[in-house]
Amino acid sequence: MLLLDSDEIEQVLTPQLCLDALEAVFGQLGHGQAVNMAGREVVLARLTDAEVPGARPGHAYHGLEVQSGTVPRMKTASLRVKSDVLYWPEVDGGFRRKKHPAAAGGLYCGFVILFDTDTGEPKALMPDGVVQRMRVGATSALGTKYLSRPESHVAGIIGAGWQAEAQVLTLDRVRDLREVRVFSPTPRNREELASRLDAVIDADVRPVSSAEEAVAGADIVHAATNSRTPVLRAEWLSPGTHVSVISMQEVGEELLASATTVAASRHHDPKLSYTVIADGFAEDVHEDEFQPGWWHNRAHWAKMPTLGELIDGRARGRTSADEVSLFINMGAAVQFAAVGAALMEAAARAGVGREIPTQWFLQPYAP
């Protein structure tokens, strides 16, 4: 069984490897040739005695989340597990989702196990963070590849955190970027991200002082924030703009209505995501399940084509240069199986990682 750490994953997980693996698996998902857990399951327990910086006393939570998917052609299934200390502070009139690094050494806990579908054995174990951010960025980039105008060259990025950087690195592989504007409400964050990106891509990357400035006249707009309230306005967008978001709550109903073409990374049923709270309060938890919003209306989802349908041509993307298109990147657990399988092959070629006994995870009893 292969064991990889985050540094080893960063050595071999390139934006192109991730794009190739995901483009293939979303095409398979669209034809029922791969299987994805329909929603997610999260159990939250209120931390009544813990002191979490930035959280009101008694209003932080432990969250345990599981996701799974299977790619038969790769003979790989995946299980992702996240164990987080969470809270939802109010910032600038809206709410954000924050994770506190409460594990030993100020670290976070999340990992992926890959299984061999022929034998049922586990074949790899790895932390989920690097794969997580790259698979989110690559999925947004694929949505942009199939929905934006091919001649799109100017991108506005809302957010300057862990996810935003991967959005640009993968987007740069599907469009010829010449200008990238980065906005975060924290000046230092947007300046540092713009500097890092400017050093590794050919585009002119610069920080800007408002979301509207980032969006104005842009061909492509990607939002990658932890906001639980809308971060974009329809009136900021020019004709022909493509918008991509990684959270449903980043989009207001006005922008949803103004977009001519709206697609999602996968089929979604709002009734199939489950969050259960132990000894806590729904008003603390600013997630989709507990907040009023357009995303509870099944009629919206029923008419959205999926990324897989766009890839295999069963759904059409934009039909004119002036359309505003919107891609809702909800992620899919099957991404971890596809990227994980490709990652194992890349690790073998590079000679990174180490083996641990598979027998540690097996038993003579039928559970």
DOFI-550568 format. One record per residue: residue number from 1; x, y, z of N, C-alpha, C in turn. Coordinates in steps of 0.02 Angstrom, whole numbers. Atoms other than C-alpha are relative to their C-alpha. Layout:
 papa    nxx    nyy    nzz   caxx   cayy   cazz    cxx    cyy    czz
  NUM      X      Y      Z      X      Y      Z      X      Y      Z
...
//
This chain:
 papa    nxx    nyy    nzz   caxx   cayy   cazz    cxx    cyy    czz
    1     43    -59      0      0      0      0     45     62      0
    2    -41    -60      8     71    169    -53    -21     53     50
    3     12    -56    -45     87    309     74     36     61    -28
    4    -27    -63     26    112    486      8    -13     56     50
    5     13    -60    -41    134    648    105    -11     60    -46
    6     19    -59     39     88    823     49     57     24    -45
    7    -57    -22     40    264    869    -10      9    -44    -61
    8     -8     46     56    273    714   -119    -55     10    -52
    9     56    -12     47    102    749   -194     14     63    -40
   10    -15    -62     35    156    927   -237     53     -9    -53
   11    -52     13     49    307    857   -328    -28    -26    -66
   12     22     36     60    205    754   -451    -69     20    -26
   13     67    -19     22     28    827   -458      1     66    -36
   14     -2    -60     41     37    951   -601    -71     21    -19
   15     66    -21     24   -110   1056   -663    -23    -42    -60
   16     21     37     59   -108    961   -828    -20    -72     17
   17     18     68    -21   -110    789   -744    -71      0     28
   18     66     -5    -31   -262    844   -644    -54     14    -52
   19     48    -15     53   -351    918   -796    -15    -62    -42
   20     10     59     42   -324    760   -899    -41    -53     36
   21     36     51    -38   -384    644   -761    -74     19      9
   22     69    -21    -13   -540    747   -726    -41      6    -63
   23     38     -4     62   -589    778   -906    -24    -70    -20
   24     19     69     16   -589    589   -931    -55    -25     46
   25     48     30    -47   -685    547   -773    -68     36     -3
   26     65    -33      7   -819    681   -796    -37    -25    -62
   27     31     30     58   -850    611   -970    -30    -68     17
   28     25     65    -21   -870    438   -892    -60      8     47
   29     55    -12    -47   -981    507   -754    -64     17    -38
   30     58    -19     40  -1096    581   -886    -34    -59    -34
   31     28     60     32  -1120    408   -962    -14    -56     50
   32     12     51    -50  -1141    315   -798     56    -51      5
   33    -57     45     -2   -969    235   -818     44     11     61
   34    -32    -12    -65   -910    307   -652    -57     17     48
   35     53     -8    -50  -1008    322   -490     24     49     52
   36    -17    -53    -48  -1012    469   -373    -51      0     57
   37     46     -8    -57  -1086    483   -198    -45     60    -14
   38     48    -50     22  -1244    584   -229      7     66     37
   39     -7    -62    -39  -1215    709    -89     60     -6     47
   40    -52      7    -50  -1112    717     68    -33    -13     66
   41     26     13    -67  -1134    662    246     47     33     50
   42    -39    -37    -50  -1077    776    387    -34     -6     67
   43     26     -3    -68  -1099    757    573     39     54     37
   44    -29    -56    -37  -1067    911    680    -14     -8     74
   45      8      2    -72  -1038    912    867     24     66     29
   46    -19    -65    -28  -1037   1078    960     53     -9     54
   47    -55      2    -47   -877   1109   1057    -15     49     57
   48     24    -45    -53   -949   1179   1217     55     30     42
   49    -53    -24    -45   -784   1198   1310     63     24    -37
   50    -62    -17     37   -655   1227   1171      5     75    -11
   51    -14    -69     17   -575   1397   1146     30      2    -70
   52    -21     -3     70   -563   1428    959      8     73    -19
   53    -10    -70     18   -484   1593    904    -47     22    -56
   54     45    -27     50   -610   1698    808    -72    -24      7
   55     68     28     -8   -761   1595    863    -28     23     67
   56     33    -14    -63   -888   1644    994      5    -61     46
   57     -3     57    -46   -870   1535   1150    -62    -45     -7
   58     56     47      5   -976   1379   1130    -32     -3    -68
   59     31      0     66  -1009   1409    944     48    -26    -54
   60    -42     37     48   -869   1308    862    -23    -73      1
   61     25     68      9   -901   1132    799     55    -46    -26
   62    -39     50     35   -812    972    757    -43    -28    -56
   63     36     27     57   -863    915    583     36    -61    -28
   64    -27     61     32   -836    739    515    -39    -11    -64
   65     33      4     65   -873    725    329     30    -58    -40
   66    -24     55     43   -861    575    210    -28      8    -70
   67     19     -1     70   -868    565     20     31    -61    -34
   68    -29     58     34   -843    417    -97    -19      0    -74
   69     12      6     72   -832    377   -283     38    -59    -28
   70    -32     58     32   -782    238   -402      9     12    -75
   71    -15     -3     72   -699    235   -574     18    -70    -23
   72    -14     70     18   -715     56   -640     56     -8    -50
   73    -53      7     51   -601     86   -790     70      5     30
   74    -64     -6    -35   -461    131   -670      6    -51     56
   75      1     50    -54   -508    -10   -550     16     33     67
   76    -15    -40    -60   -506    122   -414    -63     29     30
   77     52    -34    -39   -627    179   -280     34     44     51
   78    -30    -46    -48   -596    321   -160    -47     15     58
   79     36    -24    -58   -650    371     13     38     60     27
   80    -31    -60    -29   -616    547     73    -32     13     68
   81     23    -14    -68   -629    588    258     30     66     23
   82    -24    -64    -28   -618    762    335    -22      3     73
   83     14     -9    -71   -608    794    521     24     71     18
   84    -16    -71     -6   -616    982    553    -31     31     62
   85     29    -45    -49   -643   1110    689    -23     62    -38
   86     32    -49     44   -763   1235    609    -35     55     38
   87     43    -53    -25   -845   1401    641    -16     47    -58
   88     26    -42     54   -940   1530    539     -4     73     25
   89      1    -69    -25   -889   1709    585    -34     47    -50
   90     28    -53     43   -978   1863    519     55     49    -17
   91    -54    -44     25   -859   1967    412    -29     44    -54
   92     23    -49     51   -902   2125    314    -73    -10    -18
   93     72      6     11  -1088   2096    335    -22    -68    -26
   94     18     67     23  -1082   1915    276     35    -52     43
   95    -30     54    -38  -1031   1746    344     51    -38    -42
   96    -51     41     33   -878   1642    304      8    -66     38
   97    -14     65    -30   -831   1463    338     74     -4     16
   98    -70      2    -22   -671   1447    439     16    -67     31
   99    -26     59    -32   -567   1297    490     56     20     47
  100    -52    -14    -49   -459   1302    645     49    -58      2
  101    -49     55     -1   -295   1202    640     12    -23     72
  102     -1     21    -70   -326   1116    806     41    -63     12
  103    -39     61     -9   -226    957    774     71     17     23
  104    -68     -9    -27    -51    933    848     43     38    -51
  105    -43    -39     43     72   1059    778    -36     53    -40
  106     38    -50     37    -65   1177    718    -17    -23    -70
  107     14     30     66   -115   1061    575    -74    -18     -7
  108     68     21     16   -276   1000    492     -1    -75    -14
  109      7     72     13   -343    824    468    -49    -13    -57
  110     42     21     55   -409    759    303     41    -49    -42
  111    -39     49     38   -359    607    200    -44    -38    -49
  112     33     39     51   -402    497     52     29    -71      1
  113    -21     69      9   -395    307     42    -24    -23    -69
  114     18     30     64   -392    225   -130     -4    -75      7
  115     10     72     -5   -456     48   -150      4    -32    -70
  116      0     41     61   -427    -86   -283    -69    -33     -5
  117     68     27      5   -600   -131   -347     -1    -74    -18
  118     -3     72     14   -542   -306   -402      6    -41     64
  119    -14     39    -61   -486   -360   -228    -31     30     63
  120     25    -34    -60   -562   -233   -108     55     27     45
  121    -55    -22    -43   -389   -198    -38     13     76     -7
  122    -23    -69      7   -331    -22      2     67      0    -36
  123    -63     -2     36   -192     30   -115     39     65      8
  124    -37    -62    -14   -147    208    -63    -35     39     55
  125     24    -44    -53   -166    329     81     38     65     -6
  126    -33    -65      9   -132    515     67    -43     55     31
  127     39    -59    -22   -182    684    142    -37     29    -59
  128     44    -22     54   -320    768     44     12     71    -24
  129     -2    -72     12   -267    951     44     24     21    -69
  130    -28    -20     65   -158    966   -112    -45    -25    -56
  131     45     27     51   -271    852   -214    -65     41      0
  132     63    -38     -5   -423    948   -150      3     65    -38
  133     -1    -66     32   -368   1118   -207     12     -5    -75
  134    -13      6     71   -302   1058   -375    -60    -28    -37
  135     59     27     35   -459    956   -416    -54     54     -5
  136     49    -54      4   -568   1108   -376     20     49    -55
  137    -23    -46     52   -461   1222   -484     -8    -29    -70
  138      3     32     66   -455   1097   -628    -73     -7    -23
  139     70      6     19   -644   1070   -624    -27     68    -24
  140     20    -67     22   -674   1258   -634     29     15    -69
  141    -33    -13     65   -549   1267   -778    -35    -38    -56
  142     35     38     51   -640   1129   -871    -68     31    -17
  143     62    -36     13   -805   1221   -850     13     60    -44
  144    -18    -58     40   -720   1374   -922     19    -20    -71
  145    -20     25     67   -647   1273  -1067    -62    -11    -44
  146     59     18     40   -821   1217  -1121    -54     54     -3
  147     52    -51     -1   -920   1375  -1083     24     71    -20
  148    -23    -68     15   -809   1528  -1109     17      7    -74
  149    -21    -13     69   -764   1610  -1274     73    -21     -8
  150    -70     21     10   -603   1533  -1346     49     58      1
  151    -45    -58      2   -531   1708  -1368      3     37     66
  152     -2    -32    -66   -548   1747  -1182     73      5     24
  153    -69    -11    -21   -386   1824  -1117      7     35     68
  154     -4    -40    -62   -429   1929   -963    -42    -34     54
  155     35     35    -54   -475   1846   -798     -1     43     63
  156      6    -31    -66   -539   1920   -635    -10    -55     52
  157      2     51    -52   -511   1816   -479    -23     31     65
  158     25    -23    -65   -613   1843   -321     21    -50     52
  159    -29     45    -50   -520   1769   -174     75     -6    -10
  160    -73      5      5   -336   1750   -135     28    -52     48
  161    -21     51    -47   -328   1596    -27     26    -62    -34
  162    -26     65     22   -278   1414    -46    -31    -22    -66
  163     35     23     60   -409   1379   -180     13     46    -59
  164     -4    -48     55   -386   1538   -283     62    -11    -43
  165    -62      9     37   -207   1502   -333     -7    -57    -51
  166     10     57     46   -253   1332   -408    -48     17    -56
  167     46    -22     53   -396   1415   -503     39     30    -58
  168    -37    -34     53   -271   1521   -600     49    -48    -33
  169    -50     46     28   -138   1385   -623    -32    -48    -50
  170     34     45     47   -265   1269   -705    -34     38    -56
  171     32    -41     51   -359   1406   -797     50     20    -54
  172    -52    -19     47   -195   1457   -879     15    -55    -51
  173    -11     56     46   -189   1284   -960    -55     -6    -52
  174     55      8     47   -357   1300  -1048    -15     64    -39
  175      9    -63     36   -355   1483  -1101     66     39     -1
  176    -61    -40      7   -218   1600  -1162     -8     64     41
  177      9    -58    -44   -218   1718  -1014     54     52    -13
  178    -46    -55      9   -139   1888  -1041     -2     49     58
  179      7    -44    -57   -205   1983   -892    -42    -35     54
  180     37     29    -56   -261   1922   -720     -3     52     56
  181     10    -47    -55   -334   2035   -585    -22    -39     61
  182     14     38    -62   -339   1971   -406    -28     47     52
  183     28    -39    -56   -454   2038   -271    -11    -44     60
  184     18     26    -65   -463   1994    -88    -11     61     44
  185     10    -58    -44   -530   2109     48     61     14     44
  186    -62    -10    -38   -360   2085    134     56     19    -48
  187    -50    -22     49   -231   2189     37     62    -45     -3
  188    -61     41      0    -83   2082     91    -11    -66    -38
  189     14     64     32   -167   1922     30     -1      7    -76
  190      4     -8     73   -206   1989   -144     67     18    -30
  191    -66    -19     25    -33   2065   -162     47    -60     -3
  192    -45     58     -1     56   1905   -112    -19    -51    -53
  193     20     47     51    -49   1795   -225     18     26    -70
  194    -17    -28     65    -27   1912   -373     74     -6    -14
  195    -73      6      9    161   1911   -346     21    -71    -16
  196    -17     70     13    170   1721   -339    -20    -21    -70
  197     25     20     65     64   1699   -494     39     34    -56
  198    -36    -37     51    156   1833   -591     68    -32    -16
  199    -65     31      8    316   1734   -566     -3    -66    -38
  200      4     67     30    249   1571   -640    -43     -5    -62
  201     38      1     63    128   1616   -781     19     61    -41
  202    -21    -53     46    154   1726   -933    -44     62      3
  203     45    -56     -2      5   1839   -900     25     55     47
  204    -12    -56    -46     17   2010   -818    -49     -7     58
  205     42     12    -59    -50   1975   -642      8     59     47
  206     -4    -57    -46    -95   2120   -528    -57     -1     50
  207     54     -6    -50   -193   2150   -368    -43     60    -15
  208     45    -57      8   -345   2263   -373    -37     11     66
  209     27    -20    -66   -438   2352   -234    -73    -14     10
  210     71     17    -10   -617   2293   -264    -19    -58    -45
  211     25     54     42   -714   2147   -332    -25     27    -67
  212     26    -30     62   -797   2262   -459     57     16    -48
  213    -58    -14     43   -626   2315   -524     27    -64    -31
  214    -24     63     26   -575   2134   -543    -44    -26    -56
  215     49     28     46   -733   2092   -640    -10     43    -62
  216     19    -47     54   -757   2248   -749     39    -15    -65
  217    -32     12     64   -722   2203   -931     36    -66     -6
  218    -35     64      3   -653   2031   -889    -38    -49    -44
  219     31     53     41   -685   1886  -1008    -21    -59     44
  220     11     57    -46   -678   1758   -866      3     26     71
  221      0    -17    -71   -722   1779   -682     -5    -65     40
  222      2     58    -44   -680   1645   -555     -4     24     72
  223      4    -14    -71   -737   1659   -374     21    -62     38
  224    -25     56    -41   -646   1550   -248     10     26     70
  225     -1    -30    -67   -690   1612    -75    -31    -48     50
  226     36     38    -51   -753   1544     90    -63     39     23
  227     58    -41    -17   -897   1670     87    -64    -42     -5
  228     65     31      1  -1072   1609    127    -54     51    -18
  229     45    -49     28  -1150   1763     47     27     19    -69
  230    -22    -15     68  -1143   1823   -136     60     48     -3
  231    -60    -42      8   -977   1899   -193      1     34    -68
  232      2    -29     67  -1028   1947   -371    -68     31    -13
  233     63    -32     20  -1160   2062   -445     -7     -3    -76
  234     14      7     71  -1242   2040   -614     20     63    -39
  235    -13    -62     37  -1220   2224   -660     74     12    -12
  236    -72     -8     11  -1030   2208   -649     23    -35    -64
  237    -22     43     55  -1024   2083   -793    -11     32    -67
  238      7    -22     70   -995   2128   -975    -30    -55    -41
  239     25     52     45  -1082   2037  -1118     57    -48    -19
  240    -50     50     20   -990   1875  -1156     42    -27     57
  241    -40     22    -57   -918   1851   -982    -20    -71     21
  242     13     65    -31   -900   1676   -911     17      4     73
  243     -8     -2    -73   -919   1656   -722      3    -71     27
  244     -5     65    -33   -865   1509   -615      4     12     75
  245     -1     -6    -73   -897   1487   -428      9    -70     30
  246    -11     64    -33   -850   1351   -303    -49    -11     58
  247     51      7    -51   -995   1381   -184    -65     30    -27
  248     64    -26     22  -1179   1401   -225    -16     68     31
  249     17    -61    -35  -1189   1540    -97     40     60    -24
  250    -36    -57     30  -1063   1646   -193    -42     34    -54
  251     42    -25     54  -1201   1673   -323    -68     22     26
  252     67    -23    -17  -1356   1779   -297    -49    -20    -54
  253     51     20     48  -1520   1742   -383     -2     47    -60
  254      0    -48     55  -1502   1899   -488     50    -21    -54
  255    -50     22     48  -1342   1836   -569    -22    -65    -33
  256     24     63     27  -1417   1663   -590    -51     12    -55
  257     52    -14     49  -1565   1736   -683     27     35    -62
  258    -26    -38     57  -1458   1848   -794     44    -41    -46
  259    -43     43     41  -1347   1707   -857    -42    -38    -52
  260     35     36     53  -1401   1633  -1024     10    -75      6
  261    -18     71     -6  -1312   1468   -997     26    -13     70
  262    -22     19    -67  -1294   1389   -825     12    -75      1
  263    -17     71     -5  -1207   1222   -797     31    -14     68
  264    -29     21    -64  -1147   1123   -646     48    -58    -12
  265    -49     53      8  -1006   1001   -619    -32    -69      0
  266     34     65     -4  -1129    860   -581    -74     12     14
  267     71     -4    -19  -1313    823   -554     -4     12     76
  268      7    -15    -71  -1373    888   -387    -73     -5     21
  269     65      2    -32  -1522    850   -279      9     28     70
  270    -12    -31    -65  -1531    967   -128    -23    -44     58
  271     24     43    -54  -1616    828    -28     51    -56     17
  272    -47     55     -9  -1464    713    -41     65     19     34
  273    -57    -19    -42  -1339    810     64    -26      4     72
  274     24      6    -68  -1353    776    248     51     29     49
  275    -39    -25    -56  -1285    877    394    -42     -7     63
  276     35     11    -63  -1334    826    570     40     33     55
  277    -34    -38    -53  -1294    932    722    -17    -31     68
  278      9     25    -69  -1268    862    897     11     57     49
  279     -6    -49    -53  -1301    981   1042     20     69    -26
  280    -19    -64     29  -1291   1132    929    -60     37    -28
  281     52    -46     24  -1388   1265    834      7     10    -75
  282     -2     -9     72  -1432   1274    649     20     72    -18
  283    -17    -70     17  -1413   1464    656     75     14      4
  284    -73     -7     -1  -1226   1439    691     31    -21    -67
  285    -30     37     56  -1200   1338    532    -25     29    -66
  286     21    -36     60  -1206   1444    375     18    -40    -63
  287     -8     43     58  -1207   1301    251    -66     -3    -38
  288     59      0     44  -1329   1272    107    -62    -29     33
  289     58     35    -27  -1440   1152    203    -40     43     48
  290     32    -37    -53  -1479   1279    338    -17     72    -18
  291     11    -69     20  -1490   1440    238    -52      3    -56
  292     47     -8     56  -1634   1501    128     38     23    -62
  293    -34    -20     62  -1583   1520    -54    -25    -38    -60
  294     24     29     62  -1612   1476   -235     18    -73     -7
  295    -25     68      9  -1515   1314   -218    -47    -54     27
  296     49     49    -23  -1662   1229   -130    -53    -16    -52
  297     51      9     52  -1768   1243   -288     25    -51    -51
  298    -21     52     46  -1752   1081   -385     -7     20    -73
  299     11    -21     69  -1817   1167   -541     63     32    -30
  300    -63    -29     25  -1652   1263   -555     48    -55    -22
  301    -49     53     15  -1549   1104   -551    -22    -44    -58
  302     26     44     52  -1662   1007   -669     19     23    -70
  303    -14    -26     67  -1621   1121   -815     74     13    -12
  304    -72    -12      9  -1433   1132   -787     34    -60    -32
  305    -42     54     25  -1323   1026   -901     60    -10     46
  306    -59     15    -41  -1176    942   -816     64      7    -42
  307    -64     -4     34   -992    955   -857     10    -60    -45
  308     -7     60     42   -994    776   -920    -40      4    -64
  309     41     -7     60  -1135    817  -1040     29     52    -48
  310    -34    -48     43  -1039    967  -1105     61    -32    -34
  311    -60     32     27   -882    862  -1129    -17    -47    -57
  312     15     49     52   -966    725  -1229    -49     26    -53
  313     40    -31     53  -1073    846  -1331    -75    -11      5
  314     73      9     -7  -1244    795  -1265    -35     64     22
  315     27    -65    -17  -1268    972  -1201     41     54    -35
  316    -34    -55     33  -1226   1136  -1286     24     50     51
  317    -24    -54    -40  -1122   1271  -1210    -30     66    -23
  318     26    -64     24  -1138   1452  -1260    -16     -4    -74
  319     20     -1     70  -1223   1488  -1426     17     67    -34
  320    -20    -64     30  -1163   1668  -1451     54     32     43
  321    -56    -33    -34  -1016   1778  -1405    -23     46     56
  322     24    -49    -48  -1126   1896  -1303    -32    -31     62
  323     31     32    -57  -1199   1768  -1185     42      5     63
  324    -33      9    -64  -1157   1769  -1000    -11    -72     22
  325      5     70    -22  -1119   1591   -943     23     -6     72
  326    -14     11    -71  -1109   1524   -766     12    -74     11
  327    -16     69    -18  -1026   1365   -702      3     -6     76
  328      1     12    -73  -1064   1301   -527     40    -62     14
  329    -47     55    -14   -920   1194   -469    -15    -29     68
  330     19     32    -63   -991   1079   -338     48    -54     21
  331    -44     55    -15   -851    954   -345    -36    -66     -7
  332     27     67      4   -876    767   -350     50    -46     33
  333    -46     44    -37   -804    633   -238     40    -45    -47
  334    -34     44     47   -758    528   -391     65     32    -25
  335    -62    -34     20   -624    660   -428     60    -29     37
  336    -56     26    -39   -518    587   -289     23    -68    -25
  337    -19     64     29   -523    415   -368     40     10    -64
  338    -33    -12     64   -475    481   -540     69     32      8
  339    -64    -34    -11   -340    601   -483     47    -44     40
  340    -42     44    -41   -279    477   -352     33    -54    -41
  341    -28     53     43   -255    339   -482     56     28    -43
  342    -51    -32     41   -159    458   -596     61     19     43
  343    -53    -20    -46    -59    519   -447     44    -60     19
  344    -38     60    -16     -7    341   -401     49    -17    -56
  345    -43     14     57     62    315   -576     57     51     -4
  346    -51    -52      3    155    481   -572     51     -9     57
  347    -45     11    -56    227    441   -400     47    -59    -14
  348    -42     57     17    290    273   -463     54     20    -50
  349    -50    -23     49    377    357   -611     53     43     33
  350    -47    -45    -34    456    486   -497     37    -33     58
  351    -33     35    -56    503    360   -363    -12     33     67
  352     15    -32    -64    417    454   -222    -53    -41     37
  353     46     37    -42    315    386    -78     34    -60     31
  354    -27     59    -33    340    232     29    -55    -51      8
  355     50     53     -8    254     67     53     -9    -17     74
  356     16     25    -66    167     12    211    -39    -65     -9
  357     33     66      9     96   -163    243    -75      6    -11
  358     72      2     13    -75   -185    164    -35    -40     53
  359     30     44    -50   -105   -320    295    -24     38     62
  360     23    -40    -58   -124   -183    427    -74     16     -6
  361     69    -21     12   -293   -144    348    -47    -57    -17
  362     41     58     17   -355   -321    317    -14    -43     61
  363     19     41    -57   -436   -450    430    -31    -65    -25
  364     30     64     21   -498   -631    425    -76     -3     13
  365     71      0    -18   -674   -578    479    -40     39    -52
  366     44    -36     46   -818   -528    367    -37     54     40
  367     30    -52    -41   -868   -358    439    -73     11    -18
//
